[in-house]
Amino acid sequence: NLDLAVEAVEEIAAAGGALGEVQLRELAESLAEAREGARRVKEVVVDLLTLGTESSPDSGAVIDLLGCAQSAIRLCGAGLRQAARVVGPEGEPTRVRGAAQRVVQALINLLTNAMHAVGGRAKGAGCVEVRVGVADERTAFVEVRDNGCGMDEATRLQVFEPHFTTRSGSGGRGLGLAIVRRQIEAMGGSIAVESTLG
């Protein structure tokens, strides 16, 4: 157990153990980093298990949109964090009826699109922001924003059409946003896009 190892090393350092104080502190820091890495791996594994084992994707269970957004960000992992500064959602749980598996998958698709949109920016200049909130007593929302290149009006009007892609030369199949729309609408929700070039 990493917690026990960290505590033991800290106790040895406090008591002036056989290793030098500097070596013990470095060891304690390394173990603390390993513990944090293990915690992150555990979160991703739990997210993957939840994503893969939801019994009924059409269920009307009460789910937490904030938790779904946080799971999607974790599942996108380092690729998203390398492409952009990620501003994740914070606050209280936002409960709605729906299927967590569908919401997480939809958000992964949206985050992947945002990651591609900011891909042309200089390192460190891309930003993806995810917000979760309540618009009124009957409407909750998840918003994914990026500071990528944007879309013209003709593109914006087609983004939810199956097989429409702006990335045909780089592996885009044009299914991501069509799937997102279908998943959201199957739960009684709606999706919209706002964008301008630049």
C-alpha positions in Angstrom: 0.0 0.0 0.0 1.5 3.3 -1.1 0.0 5.2 1.8 1.7 3.0 4.3 5.0 3.3 2.5 4.8 7.1 2.4 4.0 7.2 6.1 6.8 4.8 7.0 9.4 6.8 5.0 8.1 10.1 6.6 8.5 8.5 10.1 12.1 7.4 9.3 13.0 10.8 8.0 11.5 12.5 11.1 13.5 10.1 13.3 16.8 10.8 11.4 16.9 7.3 9.7 19.9 5.6 8.2 19.4 7.3 4.8 20.2 11.0 4.6 17.3 13.4 5.2 17.5 14.6 1.6 17.3 11.0 0.2 14.4 10.2 2.5 12.5 13.3 1.4 13.1 12.5 -2.2 11.9 9.0 -1.7 8.8 10.3 0.1 8.1 12.7 -2.7 8.5 9.9 -5.3 6.1 7.6 -3.3 3.6 10.5 -3.0 3.7 11.0 -6.8 3.3 7.2 -7.3 0.3 7.3 -5.0 -1.3 10.2 -7.0 -0.6 8.3 -10.2 -2.3 5.2 -8.9 -5.3 7.3 -7.7 -5.7 8.7 -11.3 -5.4 5.2 -12.8 -8.0 3.9 -10.4 -10.4 6.8 -11.5 -9.9 6.0 -15.2 -10.5 2.3 -14.5 -13.7 3.0 -12.6 -14.8 5.3 -15.4 -14.1 2.7 -18.1 -15.9 0.0 -16.1 -18.9 2.3 -15.7 -18.8 3.2 -19.4 -18.7 -0.4 -20.4 -21.1 -2.0 -18.0 -24.2 0.2 -17.8 -27.0 -2.3 -18.0 -29.5 -0.3 -20.0 -28.3 2.7 -22.1 -31.9 3.8 -22.4 -32.5 3.8 -18.6 -34.1 6.9 -17.0 -31.9 6.7 -14.0 -30.9 9.8 -12.2 -27.3 10.7 -13.2 -24.9 13.5 -12.3 -23.9 15.6 -15.4 -20.9 17.1 -13.5 -19.6 13.6 -12.7 -20.2 12.5 -16.4 -18.2 15.6 -17.6 -15.4 14.9 -15.2 -15.2 11.2 -16.3 -15.1 12.2 -20.0 -12.2 14.6 -19.3 -10.3 11.9 -17.5 -11.0 9.3 -20.2 -9.7 11.7 -22.9 -6.5 11.8 -20.8 -3.1 13.2 -21.7 -4.0 13.7 -25.4 -6.5 16.4 -24.5 -4.2 18.0 -21.9 -1.3 18.1 -24.3 -3.5 19.7 -27.0 -5.1 22.3 -24.8 -5.4 23.8 -21.4 -8.5 22.2 -20.0 -10.8 24.1 -17.7 -13.0 21.5 -16.2 -16.4 21.9 -14.5 -16.7 22.5 -10.8 -19.5 22.9 -8.4 -22.4 20.8 -7.0 -23.7 17.7 -8.8 -26.2 18.5 -11.5 -28.8 15.7 -11.5 -30.9 14.7 -14.5 -32.6 11.6 -15.8 -30.6 9.9 -18.5 -28.0 7.3 -19.3 -24.5 8.1 -17.9 -22.9 5.8 -20.5 -24.4 7.8 -23.4 -23.6 11.2 -21.8 -20.0 10.3 -21.2 -19.6 8.9 -24.7 -21.2 12.0 -26.2 -18.8 14.2 -24.2 -15.8 12.2 -25.2 -16.8 12.9 -28.9 -17.3 16.6 -28.2 -13.9 16.8 -26.3 -12.2 15.0 -29.1 -13.6 17.4 -31.7 -12.5 20.4 -29.5 -9.0 18.8 -29.2 -8.8 18.6 -33.0 -10.1 22.2 -33.3 -7.3 23.7 -31.2 -4.7 21.4 -32.7 -3.4 24.1 -35.0 -2.7 26.6 -32.2 0.8 27.2 -30.8 1.7 24.9 -27.9 -0.1 26.2 -24.8 -2.4 28.5 -26.7 -5.3 26.0 -27.1 -8.1 26.0 -24.5 -11.1 23.7 -24.0 -13.6 24.7 -21.3 -16.4 22.5 -20.0 -19.3 24.0 -18.1 -22.2 22.2 -16.4 -25.2 24.0 -15.0 -28.9 24.6 -14.7 -30.7 27.0 -17.1 -34.0 26.7 -15.4 -36.0 24.3 -13.3 -36.5 21.9 -16.2 -33.3 22.4 -18.2 -29.7 21.4 -17.3 -26.8 21.8 -19.7 -23.3 20.8 -20.5 -21.3 23.2 -22.6 -18.0 22.4 -24.4 -16.1 25.5 -25.7 -12.8 25.7 -27.5 -10.7 28.5 -29.0 -10.0 26.6 -32.2 -10.2 27.8 -35.7 -14.1 27.9 -35.7 -16.5 27.1 -38.6 -18.2 29.1 -41.3 -22.0 29.0 -41.5 -22.2 26.3 -44.2 -20.0 24.0 -42.1 -22.0 24.7 -38.9 -25.2 23.8 -40.6 -23.9 20.4 -41.6 -21.9 19.3 -38.6 -24.5 16.8 -37.3 -25.0 15.2 -40.6 -23.7 11.6 -40.9 -20.4 11.4 -42.9 -19.9 15.1 -43.0 -16.3 15.9 -41.9 -13.8 18.7 -42.2 -11.0 16.2 -41.5 -11.3 13.7 -44.4 -7.6 13.9 -45.1 -6.6 13.2 -41.5 -8.9 10.3 -40.6 -12.2 12.0 -39.9 -15.2 9.8 -40.8 -17.9 12.3 -40.0 -19.7 10.1 -37.5 -18.8 11.6 -34.1 -21.3 14.5 -34.0 -24.0 12.6 -35.7 -23.7 9.9 -33.0 -23.6 12.6 -30.3 -26.9 14.1 -31.6 -28.5 10.7 -31.7 -27.4 9.8 -28.2 -28.6 13.1 -26.7 -31.9 13.1 -28.5 -32.6 9.5 -27.4 -32.6 10.8 -23.8 -34.9 13.6 -24.6 -32.2 16.2 -24.8 -31.0 18.6 -27.5 -27.7 19.8 -28.9 -26.7 22.9 -30.7 -23.5 24.5 -32.0 -22.4 28.1 -32.1 -19.3 29.0 -34.0 -17.6 31.6 -36.2 -14.4 31.5 -38.1 -11.3 32.7 -36.3 
